[in-house]
């Protein structure tokens, strides 16, 4: 007698589960498929390679996630990464500044870019997309002015290569450790601090947050500074990773950074998102390219398959919007 | 409303994915077979320079539209062209297309509306901008194309290294090293960049030259390169599945740097890497004597000067060959040592 009711409730539970964890389900299926069909996907060496490759996108995506929680978007993150990387390399190679000094200056630069974004958006009331798009162009231009189209390289960069190739106990890569530390801190800040609560409040309802006494402009400014600083650190890590810096070094980062946040389920209208889902999405995105290389898929077909995987993952994730 | 929420991101993704596929799948426009001129044919006389200055007048200018500033080659061509033009007293403006078709079309239209006399342009997707160039040509703008030869039909002058020549030179050099040092047996990765139709020609020529030069060598696959990060990420993954890879031939130096980093990270010192572009860093790496063994000189600075020489000839109304070839030169340790010994040869 009660069978139809049970069936309906089971279906609802399945839809609910897929709605909450759709892309993770696809990720798990993809990982299982690769484990069964390649020799090396499930090896420690490859898994650490995937995590290492995901580390820079993942760390910069934290900042993107925070900004999207506000209901804004920061399109300048990848160009911030580029300029910061160029400045870091130029300070070390051309100016002979010690790595720590160069790092501090670079992080200050990234934070400064965040201040500019935040100031324009909160004080001049210019839309975040327009603001960060404009800043994107400026930062790219400055990076090219500094590099003059050339590659900055030199043995001085070797001093920071541990950020890319260093390992803990000869096993766990340093960038992977950094990735998880950053996400741990980002989670705590979001879920256990007043500032984190204010980020969600502003993203959920700007005016209600303001009426409740939240300094909306300060929360936004702090968030852009945080995102800028993380992007700068991403630039430093990228210099360590490739051993050089160029005016285009971050040009291909923006799409995967934003995709990681959106695929992770953060709402573009703000106020909703799980930081660890962004981490998983960043790893998933990296594993797609890695997996197709391991499978020996030709370079043209790779794009079709990666697009299809993303569409399926995103579509499943959107089931939550269809739930009654 | 629900459907809207689902469809927006999905459509965005589909557009992003399929626009890339579309670009990747395009074939380069078949290039007309014509007699090639040489650099000497473009050398302007004082009278021609004067005539060009007169033709430009106070408001005229030469518009230089680069494919990108993101690589040393493209930046150097555009920047040298601008500097060379200004040294001769010719007004020149530079635009970076950022490998974006829409930006390039907008630049062509804007320069035309602004009264440009000669467009010096690098095309990465010729069919997509042909209409805009035809409109510019009908408006009286003369066109000089570099890094390709697709505009000859439009009456444009082309200053170009053939991508096929570049790929062939890199492939032949890699094949000769494989034969001499590896007994003709090697496992080769080709770093490709299928977004740009002309570069596909380069990668295909690399493959053909290797297959012809070392038939016993195995080409493991084509991997995404073009930038240091792409070359690095691709080779990191490729080396896990194919640790036997011991030769990398790249469509440019930037991708080759990434491959070298990946090989070094994997503790390898025994591989052979060959790039294209002859960037300063590539020359340094070759001189150091490590895995980076050779690169192909695309003569970007000379190409930049030649484009302006062609513009001067056009402005002066002089006879000019429609296609001019820039020579392809192999740069390896021996060549660099020779340049060091005789500095004038390097200039």
Interface residues (C-beta under 8 A of the other chain):
Chain A: X38 X39 X40 X43 X45 X46 X49 X52 X53 X144 X148 X149 X150 X151 X153 X164 X165 X238 X241 X242 X243 X244 X246 X247 X248 X249 X251 X252 X255 X262 X289 X290 X293 X294 X296 X298 X299 X300 X302 X303 X304 X306 X307 X308 X310 X311 X314 X315 X318 X321 X322
Chain B: X2 X5 X6 X9 X10 X13 X14 X16 X17 X18 X20 X21 X24 X25 X68 X69 X70 X71 X72 X74 X75 X76 X79 X96 X192 X194 X221 X222 X223 X224 X227 X228 X229 X230 X232 X233 X234 X236 X237 X238 X240 X241 X254 X257 X258 X261 X265 X279 X280 X281 X284
